[in-house]
Amino acid sequence: MEAQDLPTAGTEDKFDDDNYPAYSMGRAAELLGVTQAFLRSLDTAKLISPQRSDGGHRRYSRFQLRLAGRARELVDQGTPLESACRIIILEDLLADALRINAERDAHGKTEEVS
């Protein structure tokens, strides 16, 4: 293998990074089975704010694609887009709160044992 074929420093980290903007709008829409207009509407609704390439094109991360996929599920079930976005935001906040509580509880149990 030639040196030019080897991944550059940090490349492997990008593969594991859920927040790395690896997907173009076209590829993201294709993966989710949605239109590019749907993805733009999620940006307008402030559910996801994709990063921009040097050329100004939207770039999406895997985390953003998961949020967009959840939005699509809710919209497909008849939930209005704005309501779907609010539901997803609240689900995300709840997940964060539960994680924080679990960490706090685990930390408290560790202190009790010592």
N, C-alpha and C positions, 0 to 999 in steps of 0.2 A: 504494500500500500504506500503510495506517495504521500509526502507531507501535505500536499494540497488537498488530499482526500480525507485527511483527519479532521474531526470536528474542532472548531476553534474553542478557546477557553470560554466557558459559560454556555455553550450550545446545549449540552446535556441538561443543564439547569432549566433552560427554556422549554425543553420537552416535558419536564415535570411541573412547570409553573402554570397553574390554572388561570393566572391573570395575564399571561403573556399573550399579546394580541396577534395570534398566528393565522387567523382566518379572514379572508377578504369578504366583503359583503356578498358577493355572488356565491362563494363557497359556503358561507354560513347559511344563506337562504336555501341552498341546495341540500345541505345536511339536515336542516330542520323541516324541509318541505313547505316553506313559506315563500312569499314574495319579498323582494327587496323593499317594497313599499311598507310591508308589515314591520320589517326591521327598522326602517326610518321612523315609523309611528311609535315604536318603543323608545327611540331616542327622543322624539318630541314629547312623549309622556314622561320622560326622565326616569324610566325604569333602568335603562342601560345607556351609557355614554361611551360609545366606542372610541378608541384612540384613532388618531389619523396618521396615515403614512406621510412621508415627505411630500408626496404628490397630492395629499389632501383626501385620499380615499379612506373610508371607514375600515377599521381592523378590529375584529372581535376575538375575545378570549374564550376559553372553554367555560369559565364561570358565567360569562355573559350569555353564551349559547344555552347553558342550562336554564338561566332565567327566561330567555326567549322561548325555550321549549315549554316551560311551565306556563308562560303567558299564552302560548298557542293552545295548550290543553284547555285552559280556562275559557278562552275565546271560542274554541270549538264546542264547548259545552253550553255556549250561549251567554257567557258573562261579558258584559261590555268591557272594552279595552281598558278604560280608566279604572274600573272596579278591579279588573284582573291585576293591573299593576299595583294597586293599593293592597290587594290580598297578598301578593308576592312579597312586597316590602314588609308587611306585618309578619308573614311567615318567617322571613329572614331575621327580623328583630327578635321573634320568639325563639328561634333556633340559637341565636347569639346569647339570649338571656339564659336559656336552659344550659348551654355550654358553660357559661360563667358560673352559674349556680353549682353545676356538677364539679367544676374545678375548685370552687370555694369549699364545697362539702368534702371533697377528697383531701384538700389541704388541711381542713379542720380535723379530719380523722387522723391524719398523719401527726398533727401536733398532740392529739389526745394520747396516741400510742407512745410518743417519746417522753 
